């Protein structure tokens, strides 16, 4: 009997957490929407602000992608150089024997 009660408590706490998170996300969405509608700016200004924020976000994401691409390229080049050095060293060892 105790194990069934424990299973039921675990199931209830899991569903409680998911419903809490759902309500939190819904509340944040409603709050964001209301803040846009009740903002002291005109519709055109608000749309321009949203567009600017989106473009800034895209620019930031593009910069991060470029930085990451350069880092990955550097790591790949370094790895290729180490492999080439290892191949040369192996050829020298096997060539001498």
TACOR-V537650 format. One record per run of one state. SS is the DSSP state (H for helix, E for strand, L for the rest). FROM is the first residue (numbers start at 1). LEN is the number of residues. If there is no record, write none. Layout:
BEGIN
ss=SS from=FROM len=LEN
ss=SS from=FROM len=LEN
END
This chain:
BEGIN
ss=L from=1 len=1
ss=H from=2 len=36
ss=L from=38 len=5
ss=H from=43 len=54
ss=L from=97 len=1
END
